[in-house]
């Protein structure tokens, strides 16, 4: 189990303010229009897929805490990874896919102690018709922000995936139990922070996600098989 610790400086000036490096969202070239509506639509689709695939992750054990926990979610622009051969956006051109299906989180803190997080991320990975190998290493990041405004700390992780023979889709979970957020004093609650999770994506992948486009990993194969059957 890989552990990591987020450390950053908290300054108290008439409450709590934070030093502000470049916002996380800037690397994706803006958020596009209607993010709230797209997020709601995406959550509805995820619930449907969870029921279809039986991919719900078991709940994490409840932890004791003195206040609300930080909000943990996937960043819409980076919640999916869709790799196309030669950059051609077509179902038959899909090489590999990845999606953050579910995130479970809990926290514990009291007094002026740091916030200790437990996070479980459920991924679904896919191999498309243009995949060149049964092996693929995906990379994703975890970032702590002051409620979506500035990135306070960020770390990247790898998930090596091997697709067994005859399978083009896998569901894998990862537990992150070493996320610790220091607090200036006991009056700083978890609601001051937000934890974002996403894949390392190219600007083209981020734009594909923002547009709400979707291809299942085996959609090109399914289409070809259906055409063959009709013949």
C-alpha positions, 0 to 999 in steps of 0.5 A: 500500500503506497502512502503519501502525505500532503503538506502545505502552509496555512496562514491565518489572517482574520480567519483562514486564507491560503497561498494560491499557486496556479489553479488546477483547472488552468491546465485543461484550458477552462471548464466549458459551459454547463459543468453542473448539468454535465456532472449531474448527467454523468452521475446518473450514467454512473449509477446505471453502470454500477447497477449493470456491472455490479461494480459498487465498491464496499463502503469504507469504515466510518471514522470519528471526526470533529467536523465535516470532511473535505469534499472528495470528487473526480474532476469532470475533464479528467474523470475519463481516459479515452485513447484513440489511434492517430487522434481519430475520434471513432469507436473503431479507433479506440485503443484504451479507456479508463473511467473513475466509477466511484469514490468513497471517502472518510476522515478523522480529526479532533482539536487542532490535529491534522485531518486524516483521510481514507479514500477508495477509488474504483476504476473501470479500464477498457481495451478497444479494437486498436489496442496493441497489447494486453498491458497498459499503465494508466496514470492518475493524480490526487490533488488537495485544493482550497475548495476548488480555487488553488492547488495546495498539493498534488501527487501522481500515481500509476496503475498497471493493468493486464487484461486477461485473454478474452476480456476487454474490461476490468474493474480495479479499486485503489485505497489511499490511506495516507492523505493528511491535511494539516490545520492551522488551529481547531477552528479550521474544519474539513469543509475548507478543503477539497480533494480532486482525483483525475487521470493524466489526460491530454488537452484533446482528451479533456476536450472530449470529456467536456463535450460529453462524448462517450465510446464503450471500449468494445463498441467498434468490435460490437458494430463489426460483429453486428454487421457480420451477423446481418450478412 
